[in-house]
């Protein structure tokens, strides 16, 4: 049905619903209508990870060599998907296809045609499970730069098996996390927020200041149930709370 435009309200601006904005809208509507989105919202104590990264940032004089949290999340997601293969899959033509490589689509926000508009693309880092943090970080930097220059190729944008929508730059200072939509035919999307400082209760009962990462895991309930999705969340928690495990 055609919507009626309100009358008697002052307009500030108009943004044509065309181009990238329309494509995003159509794909997100299709995703929400076809897949029964289910979310697991949880938090991870990343105090050790934040401390290690801060030490690395102080040691590296070249900003390009400083590993981003997005690269760390990508590495953890790839390793966790290897432990729970059903999460690195696609629902295609009545079959659930499990992939033997983890190709991660990295959500990148883009400026729109004016100050009120915005865009979103997800260039792909391939075979993340076989790469170290520095290599992953370098590829993400290059893809983000090409995305903002508008020079991504078709190959840069295809064959993702799972999507990471990091809120690393959305530092509100408080606990906040979004619920990412699936990029069909993928069956899982991971959306970590930004670490926030909070009191943390240790196993010995001591209360200390720590860094807590709010997270959301979205999954397609047609392809998998809560148990494997919870296992993926558990592996992500282990890897990000004990970052030394990502070196094994």
Secondary structure by P-SEA (a helix, b strand, c coil): cccccccccccccccccccaaaaaaaaaaaaaaccbbbbbbbcccaaaaaaaaaaaaaacccccccccaaaaaaaaaaaaaaacccccccccccccccccbbbbbbbbbbbcccccccbbbbbbbcccccccaaaaaaaaaaaaaaaaaccccccccccccbbbbccccccccccccccccccccccbbbbbcbbbbbbbbccccbbbbbbbbbbbbbbccccccaaaaaaaaaaaaaaaaccccccc
